[in-house]
Amino acid sequence: MKFLSKLFAFSAVTLSFCATVAMAEEPPPRGQPAKVTILTEPSNSEVYLGGELLGKSPIENRSVQSGRYTLIVVDQGYELVNKRVNIWPNKDNTFNFGTVIPKGHVEITTKPGKCYIYVDGDNADRTDGAPLTVNNLDAGDHLIRAECNNGRAAEQLVKIEGEKTIKVLLDASKGKRY
């Protein structure tokens, strides 16, 4: 009998928990008047809600209909945010996103100072005694190679991050001959 009462109590708690979780995930009512504020850092990104262009950020206290929508933020042709959001009637519906363009830069210094620079096998330019900055590389891993006037080469795999400049020193003074 004790076993049955414990089983019943456990089942009641489990059902109560499941009902609470289910209620928390219910979408907001659809079609009621609501207000939304959408902020991005930096500003001036295109903002779409449910496929409709709302304009450039910041979007402040815009009248919309309540419901569950897909919120998309696009900047310089890149989709930086794609997220399902709930817009509730009579509630503060504020969304704030830090957006990062998925392009970065690499500043390459070589030793010796005069080298041809290759990024992922493509000739980027040469250093000519001063650092070389290669701009607008896709975020992710890139192989940077220097072939220098001393007949030696050096290479390094670098991870490019959005809107950041990564500094690299390629020392081909003792590297392998090419």
C-alpha positions in Angstrom: 0.0 0.0 0.0 2.9 2.4 0.8 4.3 1.7 -2.6 1.1 2.7 -4.3 0.8 5.9 -2.3 4.4 6.8 -3.2 3.8 6.0 -6.8 0.6 8.1 -6.8 2.4 11.0 -5.2 5.3 10.8 -7.7 2.9 10.6 -10.6 1.0 13.7 -9.3 4.2 15.7 -9.0 5.4 14.6 -12.5 2.1 15.5 -14.0 2.1 18.9 -12.3 5.6 19.6 -13.5 4.7 18.6 -17.1 1.6 20.8 -17.0 3.7 23.8 -15.7 6.3 23.3 -18.5 3.7 23.0 -21.1 2.0 26.2 -19.9 5.3 28.1 -19.9 5.9 27.1 -23.6 2.5 28.2 -24.8 2.7 30.9 -27.4 1.2 34.3 -26.8 -2.3 35.0 -28.0 -2.4 36.0 -31.7 -3.7 39.2 -33.2 -3.9 41.5 -30.2 -2.4 44.9 -30.2 1.2 44.9 -28.9 4.3 47.1 -28.9 7.8 46.0 -29.8 11.3 47.6 -29.4 14.3 46.1 -31.2 17.7 47.4 -30.5 21.0 46.4 -32.2 24.6 47.4 -31.5 25.6 48.8 -33.8 22.4 50.4 -35.0 21.1 50.8 -38.6 20.5 47.1 -39.3 17.5 46.0 -41.2 14.9 44.4 -38.9 12.3 41.9 -40.1 9.5 40.5 -38.0 7.4 37.6 -39.4 8.9 38.3 -42.9 7.8 42.0 -42.8 10.5 44.7 -43.0 10.0 47.0 -39.9 12.8 49.3 -40.9 16.3 50.1 -39.7 17.2 49.7 -36.0 16.5 51.0 -33.5 12.8 50.1 -33.8 11.1 51.8 -30.8 7.6 51.1 -29.5 6.3 49.9 -32.9 2.7 48.8 -33.0 2.4 45.1 -34.1 0.1 42.2 -33.5 0.9 39.8 -30.7 2.0 36.3 -31.5 5.0 34.1 -32.2 7.3 35.4 -34.9 10.7 34.9 -36.6 12.9 38.0 -35.9 15.7 38.5 -38.5 18.4 41.2 -38.3 20.4 41.9 -41.5 23.4 44.1 -41.7 25.6 44.7 -44.8 23.9 41.7 -46.5 24.6 39.3 -43.6 21.8 37.7 -41.6 23.1 38.2 -38.1 20.1 37.2 -36.0 17.4 34.7 -36.9 15.4 33.9 -33.8 11.8 32.9 -32.8 10.3 35.4 -30.4 7.1 35.8 -28.6 5.3 39.2 -28.8 2.9 39.6 -25.8 0.0 42.0 -25.6 0.3 44.6 -22.7 3.9 43.6 -22.0 7.4 45.1 -22.6 8.6 43.3 -25.7 12.2 44.6 -26.0 14.9 42.7 -27.8 18.5 43.8 -27.7 21.2 42.2 -29.9 24.9 42.9 -30.3 25.5 42.1 -33.9 28.9 41.2 -35.4 29.6 41.2 -39.1 31.3 37.8 -39.8 34.3 39.4 -41.5 37.6 40.2 -39.9 41.1 41.3 -40.8 44.7 40.0 -40.3 47.8 42.2 -39.9 50.8 40.3 -41.1 54.4 41.2 -40.1 57.2 39.1 -41.6 60.8 38.4 -40.8 62.6 39.2 -43.1 60.6 42.2 -44.1 60.1 41.6 -47.8 57.8 38.6 -48.5 54.9 37.6 -50.7 51.8 36.8 -48.6 49.3 34.1 -49.5 46.0 33.6 -47.8 44.5 30.1 -48.3 46.8 29.7 -51.3 45.8 33.0 -53.0 48.4 35.8 -53.4 47.2 38.6 -51.2 50.1 41.1 -51.6 53.6 41.6 -50.2 55.0 43.1 -47.0 57.8 45.2 -48.5 59.3 45.9 -45.0 56.1 47.0 -43.4 53.1 45.0 -41.9 50.4 44.1 -44.4 46.7 44.2 -43.5 44.4 41.9 -45.4 40.8 43.0 -44.9 37.4 41.4 -45.0 38.3 37.8 -44.6 35.4 35.5 -43.7 35.3 34.5 -40.0 37.0 31.1 -39.5 40.4 29.5 -40.1 42.7 30.7 -42.8 46.2 29.6 -43.7 48.6 32.5 -44.0 51.9 31.9 -45.8 54.9 34.1 -46.4 57.4 33.4 -49.2 60.4 35.7 -48.5 63.2 37.1 -50.6 65.7 34.9 -48.8 64.2 31.8 -50.4 62.5 30.6 -47.2 58.8 30.4 -46.2 56.7 30.4 -43.0 53.0 29.7 -42.5 50.5 29.8 -39.8 46.8 28.8 -39.4 44.9 31.8 -37.9 41.4 32.1 -36.7 39.6 35.2 -38.0 36.9 36.6 -35.8 34.1 39.0 -36.9 35.1 42.7 -36.8 38.5 42.0 -35.2 42.1 42.4 -36.5 44.3 39.5 -35.7 48.1 40.2 -35.6 50.5 37.5 -37.0 54.3 37.4 -37.1 55.7 35.0 -39.7 59.4 34.3 -39.1 60.9 32.9 -42.3 64.5 33.7 -41.3 65.0 30.1 -40.4 62.1 28.5 -42.1 62.1 25.8 -44.8 63.2 26.7 -48.4 60.5 26.8 -51.0 
